[in-house]
Amino acid sequence: MLDKKNKEKIIKKFRVHDTDTGSSQVQIAILTEEIKELTEHLKKHKHDFSSRRGLLKKVGERRKLLKYLQKENSEQFKELSERLKLRISQKLIEEEEEEKKKEKKYIETEEGDEIKEEVIEDVK
């Protein structure tokens, strides 16, 4: 668990405006620091399963917030992931690119079908 001083430093570093304490960027930064602390704890205490469950919950919550930030503001998402040096952001970017490729293929096939239907109607 982060102490108050460390949490305030993180909030000051990642806030969007002067009174910001709960934006996505701040929440992600705090979760990232908590994840680092829990990871170090679990390296020493391998059989602490309740802490492991807490770690997994925090990782899931951070992932949800990262997806939200990526969807809402991709520029801030990229900037934040670079500042925090997150590996998961690279995976999210790759997943988004794959989805766009699938959508393009779907659109191309629909256009191809329409072209075929038009050609068939002209021949009749």
Rosetta blueprint (number, residue, H / E / L):
1 M L
2 L L
3 D L
4 K H
5 K H
6 N H
7 K H
8 E H
9 K H
10 I H
11 I H
12 K H
13 K H
14 F H
15 R L
16 V L
17 H L
18 D L
19 T L
20 D L
21 T L
22 G L
23 S L
24 S H
25 Q H
26 V H
27 Q H
28 I H
29 A H
30 I H
31 L H
32 T H
33 E H
34 E H
35 I H
36 K H
37 E H
38 L H
39 T H
40 E H
41 H H
42 L H
43 K H
44 K H
45 H L
46 K L
47 H L
48 D L
49 F H
50 S H
51 S H
52 R H
53 R H
54 G H
55 L H
56 L H
57 K H
58 K H
59 V H
60 G H
61 E H
62 R H
63 R H
64 K H
65 L H
66 L H
67 K H
68 Y H
69 L H
70 Q H
71 K H
72 E H
73 N L
74 S H
75 E H
76 Q H
77 F H
78 K H
79 E H
80 L H
81 S H
82 E H
83 R H
84 L H
85 K L
86 L L
87 R L
88 I H
89 S H
90 Q H
91 K H
92 L H
93 I H
94 E H
95 E H
96 E H
97 E H
98 E H
99 E H
100 K H
101 K H
102 K H
103 E H
104 K H
105 K H
106 Y H
107 I H
108 E H
109 T H
110 E H
111 E H
112 G H
113 D H
114 E H
115 I H
116 K H
117 E H
118 E H
119 V H
120 I H
121 E H
122 D H
123 V H
124 K L
